[in-house]
Structures are given as C-alpha cells and as structure tokens.
Amino acid sequence: MKRIVVLFSIFLMLVPFAALAQDFCEGNFDYDKDVDGSDASTFKQDFGRSALLDPCPPDGPAPVERTWQSPWYEAYDDGWYQMGVRWDLFNRFTDNGNGTMTDTLTGLIWLKNANCWGQLTWSQALTYAHGLTNGQCSLTDGSVAGDWRLPNVKEMASLIDYDYVAPAMHQWQSFNNVQSSYYWSSTTFAYDAGVAWHVNMDLGYVYHASKSYGSYVWPVRGGHPY
C-alpha cells in the first residue's frame, strides 16, 4: 500500500511538468494569425508527444521544414533521415482564385504570377513589389500599395525543394511564369551594402549579387513584423 501511495505522489509531482512539456510541444499558438490555426495543427502533427510517455526534449522541438530530398546517397545523409516539418507535396500551395497563392506551410501569400515585370535591379524590385495593387499582375484581391513586399532571403529560399531542379520547386505548375533563374530577396549582404542576396530557382541555391544586377521579382504578403 505504501508503495502505491509513493508512486501516486510521484505521479502528481510529474504531471504539471509533463503538461507544460506537452503544451510546449503541441503549441497553443497561431503564428501567421489565420483563422484555422494551421501552423499549430502542423506543429502538433510533427512534434506533438505524449506528456508522460514521450515528452519534448529539454531544448524543445525545432520546427524547420523538410527538404524532401527522397533518395539517399550515403548513410546518415539528408535523404536517409528525412528530418523536418512535413508538408503535403501536392497541396502545399492553395490557389485563392484572385491572383494569389497561399503557402499552407508558412502562411505566406505569394503572387501567382512569378514574373510580372521581368528582370529588375534591386531598388526597382523593392519599389515595384511595394507598389503592387489590385488590377496589376492579374490581381483581383483588393490589395493596395504597401500590402505587398519583396520577400526576405529566408522567405524566398523557403520555396526551394531540393528534390527538384529547373525549377527547384515542387508544385511550380500551380504558379504562372516561374523562371529557372535568380529572384531577388530584400536582404542586403552584410559584407557589402551594395550587394543583396538572391535565390537561384534553377538549381536551388542562395547567392549574392550587386544591387545593380537584374533579377526576377516574386512579391509576397503576410508574415510577422517582429
């Protein structure tokens, strides 16, 4: 009887900590502030654990997206483990029917037309993306100037799927005019303020170039200002 009492006492002591771990793992949050809380749902699916049987690791989960590289070339490489947040290979991007596409993984909204203006300098790309409004680039979403912007380098690189080339992106057919070439990001190269990062959508890598260089522009909206 004493043994049962002791075990029960230990159980009561562990429950609050386990519950905290479970809440942290499964997440009660909605980072992209949408209605359905799809990010919390994805987080739960990939990182939710039993509070008692399999709690979160002490340093917490790492919600980094999967590359989806499917073949493995050597034991213990990326394709071997296939770690990261899972996403639907065929329905990651949702067509909103108004010239925009929603990324269900990040919550970002992308212009469906991935080449509305051709190649622009970095300053032009910033200006054109910021000034994008309803009626331009096949948009019928009611957007006004300032709603759209040039994506930062991590947002732009989030489109890359390392199991594809030319373009290095799955479900690219859902968009219009995706170019297997460089796309500007809004992020300046820290070593040289005259240089900015851009993303190669042909082979799927990130590089930098002079801001006077011509790259394509793929506007985005949404995200967090903090």
N, C-alpha and C positions, 0 to 999 in steps of 0.2 A: 504494500500500500504506500509506504514512504517513497519507494522508487517511482511510483506513478505520480505522486504529488510533486516530486522533484522535477520529473520530466515535463509535467504540465506547467510548472513555474518557468522553466527554461523556455518552453514554447511561447508563453505570454511575453517574455522578455524579448524574444526574437521577432515577434510579429510586427511591432512598429518599424523596426529597421528593415525588415523584409518588404513591408508595404511601401516604405519610402523608395526602396530599390525598384520595386515593381512600377511605381508611379513614374520614376525617372526613366525607366526603360521604355514603358509603353507610352508615356508622354501625354499630358493633357495640354496640348498647345495647337496653335494654328498659325504657323509662321507666315504663310502667304495671305492670311486673313480672308480666305474664301469661305463660302457658306458651309460646305460639306466637310471641311477639315481633312481633305485628302492626304495632306502631308502627315498628319498624326496617324491616320489609318495605315499609311505605308510604313511609318516608323514602328507601329505596333506589329505589323506583319513580319518585319525583318528583324526587329530587335526585342520584341516583347518576350518575356520569360516568366516562368513560374516564380512567384516571390519566395517560395520555400525550397523548391527542388533545384532551381537553376537561376539564381539571382544574377543581376548585372555584374560585370567585372568591376572592381573598385574604381577604375578610371573611366567607367561609363562606356557606352557604345560609340562607334564612330560612323555616323550616317553619311558615308561617302559613296557615290554612285558606282555601280559595277561597270567595267569596261565592256563586258560582253564578248571579250575575246574567247572564242569557244575551243579552238584547237590548242593543245598544249604541246610545246616544242621541246621542253625538258622538264623533268620532275621538279615540282615546287615553284614553277613559274606562275604567271597570272592565270593562264588558261587552266592550270592544274587546280588552283584553289577557287577561282571564280568568286572572289570575295566582293562585298559591297552591296549597296541597296539595289534590290531587284526592281525592274520596271518592265512593263508589257512591251515586248519587241514589236508588236503590230498595232498597238493603240496608245502609244505614249503621247502622241500629239493629236489633239482634238480640233477638228475644223469647226469654227464658230459661225461659219456661213456669212461673215461680214468682212472678209479680207484679213482675218486674224486666225492664228493657231495657238492653242493653249498647250503648254508643256505640262502634263499631269505629274511629272516628277518634281519639277522645280516651282511650278505655279506661274512661271513667266509667260507672258503673251508675246508672241512673235508675229511680225508682219508676214503674211502668207507669200507675198512677192519678195523673193530673196534677192532680186536685182532690179530695183525700181529706177535707179539713176546711173547705173554703170559704175566705172571706177572714179573715185574722188580722192582728193587729198584729205588728210586727217581733219583739218579745220572745216573743210566743206562737209565732211561726213557728220561732224558734230552738229553743224548748223542745219543740214537737211533733215537729220533724224529728229532734232528738237522741234523743227517747224512742221513736221508731218501732221496733216489734219484729214478729217473726213472728206472723201471725194478724191483724194490723191492715192495713187498706187493701188487702186481698186478697193479702197477702204469705204465701208458703209457702217462704221461702228460709232459714229457720232463724236469721235475724238477731236480734240482741239490742240493747238500748238502748246507744247510743253508736256503733253501726255506721253509722248514717245521720246526715246533717247538712244544713243549709241551704247550697246552693251559693254560692260567691263570685260576684261580678258577672261575671267573665270566663267562669266555667263556665256560668252561666245564659245569658249572651249567646252562647255557642258553639252554642246550639240554633237561633239565628236563621238563616234562609235568606232572603236579600234578593231572591229571585225570587218570593216568596210573600207574601201578606197574609191576615189573618183566618183562621187564624193564620199568622204569618210564620215558617213552618217546613215543610220537606218531610217526608214520611212521618209526619205527625202522626196519620194514621189508625191507625198501629200502636199508639198510646197510647190510653188512656181519659181522657175528660173534659178534654181540652186546652182551656183558656179563652183567648179572644182578649181578654186583659186583662193587668194587671200581675202579675208574680211577684216576690216578694222575693228579694234576694240577702243574704248575710251581711255584706256590705261596708258599712261606715259612710262617710258623706260627710265628707271631711276638713275641709271648711269649717265644718261644724256637727255635733257629736256626737249631736244629737237627730234627725238625718236619715240615711237609708240609701238605697243605690242599689236600684232595682228595674227590671225589664225588661218592656217592653211587647210582648207576644206577638201583638198585633193588627197593628200596623204595623211592628214590628221595630226599636225604638229603646230606648236606655238613659236613664233619668232618675232623679231622686231625690225622696223624699217624707219627711214626718215619720214617725218610727217608730211613731206612734200611728195612722197610716193603715192601712186594711185592704187587703191584697194577698193573692194566692193563694200557695200553697206547693208547691214541687216538690222533694222530697228527693233527695239524691244520695249515693252512697258511692264509695269509691275515691279516687284522686288521690294527691298527694305532700305529706307534711307538712314539706317543706323546699324 
